[in-house]
Amino acid sequence: MQVIVTDLADRLVNNVWSVADDGTRPAVNQMCFQYFANYNMKKGWTISVSPIIAANRKATSGNVGTVPFGDGIGRILKLGMQPVNLTAQFYGNAVYQTGTSSWGMRLQIACLLPKLSKEQEKMMIEQKLKQLEQESQSTPH
């Protein structure tokens, strides 16, 4: 049986370990930790860091985990009417397990679903209607 303990507020730390094992499987004690920091700049640009630190506490000495260092850049923008967060991050691994890479990269596209006020919803609908009207006028019938 495996038990997963997760910090539900942030979902940034979890640990998995075996309990009540019948001896037919190897023991498990693995941890995953991710912290993050963002610096927001003008026009939706961000500098961010959010490495994923992993440890297998049952591994042999010197082969226990991965500790990355590095950062990335991102931008919040609209693709059509959909706001998205595009991010590229690059990391070197100061510590890494045998057989794994000395570096890592994360490319991410996240759709943002902001809660809009009634006024914002009205403005977006009016903007879309104007756009559709302009498109229909420019299309020959």
C-alpha positions, 0 to 999 in steps of 0.5 A: 500500500502507498500513502501520498501526503500532499500539501493541498493548499499549494500542491507544491510538496508531496511525499510517497512512501510504502507502508504495510508492505508484504515484502514483494516490492521494494520500499518507497520513500520519494519526495517532490518539492517545487517552489516558485517566484515571479517578477512581473514586468511591463506588457505582460512579461515575467521572469520566473523560477519554479524548479522541481526538486526530487529525492528518492530517499531509498536510493544509493548514496550519491544518487538520491535526487535532482536539484536544478538551478536556472530560470525562465521568461514568460508572457501573458497575452491573448490568442484570439479571445483566450488569455494564455501564459506562455513560459520557457524555463531552462535549468542545469542540475547541480545534483542529478541521478545516474542515468539522468540529464544534467539539464532540463527545459520546461515549455508551458502554455497555460490557458487563463480563465479569469473571473470577469465582472459583469461590466467586463463581460459586457465589454467583451461581448460588445467587442466580439459583436463589433469584430463579427460585424466588421468581418461580415461587412468586409466579406463580399456577398 
